[in-house]
């Protein structure tokens, strides 16, 4: 049985939209795509290599899948720790519109039984069933308590606009910090595991 993990890049104000390039995702008139680029460094790369080393399969939203499928299949160096795993390991795509994926090893899951399909995919995975990016899918999974570990890479930039990872109206949830580090480029990397529903009280009471 595998473990469902989510790894995502976000700004100080929680924006996850289009970290990699200006045209990656312009939904809602978003104009700040590529905000991660000035902060990408060796430390970030080392952490991502560690993450991909634990992968057993991938679960992606349609938009992230199409971005990945447009790039990674052409990266054929067997020593590339990310490309080698993305190209060789099973990939599940949550989509109601993608019908004939061209990237080898891809299975489309959709419909009213999506939650059951995600659980089935996780149970069939040896290692981590990893979600990367895929903001809308990530929100859907978080709302159903399906994410078992969060890797949040927070970069020192504030945007004031864009899609955020945790939407208003989400379930109040407490997390346990299991790992943290910083990179030379100023990213703060934190790994969390859910610790149950958030509790509330009064300081000093």
C-alpha positions in Angstrom: 0.0 0.0 0.0 1.3 3.4 -0.9 1.1 6.9 0.6 -0.5 9.9 -1.1 1.8 12.9 -0.9 1.5 16.4 -2.3 4.5 18.5 -3.3 3.9 22.1 -4.4 5.6 25.5 -4.8 3.9 28.5 -3.3 4.5 32.2 -2.6 4.4 33.9 0.8 0.8 34.7 0.3 0.0 31.1 -0.7 -0.3 31.4 -4.5 0.5 28.2 -6.4 -0.5 29.3 -9.9 2.0 29.1 -12.8 5.3 29.0 -10.9 7.2 27.8 -13.9 6.5 30.2 -16.7 4.4 33.2 -18.0 2.1 31.0 -20.2 1.8 28.1 -17.8 -1.6 29.1 -16.5 -3.2 32.5 -17.2 -6.6 31.6 -15.8 -8.4 34.6 -14.2 -6.0 37.0 -16.1 -3.0 35.9 -14.0 0.0 37.9 -15.1 2.8 36.7 -12.8 3.6 33.3 -14.2 7.2 32.2 -13.7 7.6 33.7 -10.2 9.6 30.8 -9.0 12.4 31.1 -11.5 14.6 33.8 -9.7 14.7 31.5 -6.6 15.4 28.1 -8.2 18.7 26.8 -6.9 20.7 23.7 -6.1 19.0 23.3 -2.7 15.6 23.1 -4.3 16.9 20.7 -6.9 18.4 18.4 -4.2 15.1 18.3 -2.3 13.1 17.5 -5.5 15.4 14.7 -6.3 14.8 13.2 -2.8 11.1 13.5 -3.4 11.2 11.8 -6.8 13.4 9.0 -5.4 10.4 8.0 -3.2 7.9 8.0 -6.1 6.0 4.8 -7.0 3.4 6.5 -9.2 2.0 10.0 -10.0 -1.4 11.5 -9.7 -1.9 14.7 -11.7 -4.6 17.1 -12.7 -5.2 17.5 -16.5 -3.4 20.9 -16.8 -0.3 19.8 -15.0 -0.3 16.5 -16.8 -0.3 18.3 -20.2 2.5 20.6 -19.1 4.6 17.6 -18.0 3.7 15.6 -21.1 4.8 18.4 -23.3 8.3 18.3 -21.8 9.4 15.2 -19.9 9.0 12.5 -22.6 11.7 14.2 -24.6 14.1 14.1 -21.7 15.6 10.6 -22.2 18.7 10.7 -20.0 18.4 7.6 -17.8 20.5 9.4 -15.1 18.0 12.3 -14.9 16.3 11.5 -11.5 13.1 13.2 -12.4 12.6 12.4 -16.1 13.5 8.7 -15.5 10.8 8.3 -13.0 8.1 10.4 -14.7 8.6 8.5 -17.9 8.8 5.0 -16.4 6.4 5.0 -13.5 2.5 4.8 -13.7 0.7 8.1 -14.2 -2.9 8.7 -13.2 -4.7 11.8 -14.5 -7.9 13.1 -13.0 -9.8 14.5 -16.0 -13.3 14.4 -17.5 -12.0 15.6 -20.9 -8.7 13.7 -21.6 -9.6 10.6 -23.6 -6.5 9.3 -25.4 -3.3 10.3 -23.5 -0.2 9.8 -25.6 2.3 9.6 -22.7 3.2 6.0 -22.0 2.0 4.6 -18.7 -0.9 7.0 -18.3 -4.4 6.0 -16.9 -7.2 8.5 -16.9 -9.5 8.4 -13.9 -12.7 10.4 -13.8 -16.4 10.4 -13.0 -18.4 10.1 -9.9 -16.2 7.4 -8.4 -13.0 9.5 -8.5 -12.3 9.2 -4.8 -12.5 5.4 -4.9 -10.3 5.4 -8.0 -7.7 7.5 -6.2 -7.7 5.2 -3.2 -7.4 2.2 -5.5 -4.4 3.8 -7.3 -2.7 4.5 -3.9 -3.3 1.0 -2.7 -1.7 -0.4 -5.9 1.4 1.8 -5.5 4.6 0.6 -4.0 6.0 3.8 -2.5 4.4 7.3 -2.8 1.6 8.2 -5.1 2.8 11.7 -5.7 0.8 14.8 -6.6 2.8 17.7 -8.1 1.3 21.0 -8.7 -2.3 20.3 -9.9 -3.8 23.0 -7.7 -7.5 22.2 -8.3 -6.9 18.4 -7.7 -4.9 19.2 -4.6 -7.7 21.2 -3.2 -10.2 18.4 -3.9 -7.9 15.9 -2.2 -7.3 18.1 0.8 -11.0 18.6 1.3 -11.5 14.9 1.5 -8.6 14.2 3.9 -6.8 12.1 1.3 -3.4 13.8 1.4 -1.1 12.0 3.9 1.9 14.2 3.6 2.5 17.8 2.4 5.8 19.1 1.0 5.4 22.9 0.8 8.2 24.8 -0.8 7.6 28.5 0.1 9.5 31.2 -1.9 10.2 34.7 -0.7 7.8 36.6 -3.1 4.4 38.1 -2.5 2.0 38.4 -5.5 -1.3 39.6 -4.2 -3.2 37.6 -6.9 -3.6 34.1 -8.2 -4.9 30.7 -7.2 -4.1 29.7 -3.7 -3.5 26.2 -2.3 -5.8 26.5 0.6 -9.2 28.0 -0.4 -11.6 29.8 1.9 -14.0 27.2 3.3 -11.5 24.4 3.6 -11.6 21.9 6.5 -9.8 23.3 9.6 -6.9 20.8 10.0 -3.9 20.6 12.2 -0.5 19.4 10.9 2.6 17.9 12.4 5.9 19.3 11.1 8.2 16.4 10.3 11.0 18.1 8.4 12.3 21.5 7.5 15.2 23.2 5.7 16.0 26.3 3.8 17.8 26.8 0.5 20.4 29.4 -0.6 17.8 31.0 -2.8 15.6 31.7 0.2 13.0 28.9 -0.1 11.6 27.4 3.1 10.8 23.8 2.7 8.5 22.1 5.2 7.0 18.6 5.3 3.8 18.1 7.3 1.5 15.2 8.1 -2.1 15.7 9.1 -2.7 15.5 12.8 -6.5 15.7 13.0 -9.0 18.5 13.1 -7.8 21.9 14.3 -8.6 22.7 17.9 -9.1 26.1 19.5 -8.7 27.8 22.8 -7.6 31.0 24.6 -4.0 31.7 25.4 -3.4 31.8 29.1 -6.8 30.4 30.0 
